[in-house]
Amino acid sequence: MAIKSLSIRIEQEMLDKLHVVADYEGRSANSQILILIRDCIEQYEEKHGKIELGGDKKS
């Protein structure tokens, strides 16, 4: 699986708070974001069913 890069715009205060949470959890901000995304997808799939991806996605 290829690792992709994603750029986001985020307010400074929110970024600072993300760093506080990540530091508390002993993670980098990047790792913390990946965990939050994973948890979001898991919650979505619990409610709506497994997301099936087909074909070669190039996003």
Contacts in CASP RR format, 6 or more apart in sequence:
PFRMAT RR
TARGET T0000
AUTHOR 0000-0000-0000
METHOD contacts of the structure
MODEL  1
MAIKSLSIRIEQEMLDKLHVVADYEGRSANSQILILIRDCIEQYEEKHGK
IELGGDKKS
4 59 0 8 1.000
10 18 0 8 1.000
15 29 0 8 1.000
18 29 0 8 1.000
18 32 0 8 1.000
18 33 0 8 1.000
19 29 0 8 1.000
21 32 0 8 1.000
22 28 0 8 1.000
22 29 0 8 1.000
22 31 0 8 1.000
22 32 0 8 1.000
25 32 0 8 1.000
27 35 0 8 1.000
41 51 0 8 1.000
44 51 0 8 1.000
45 51 0 8 1.000
END
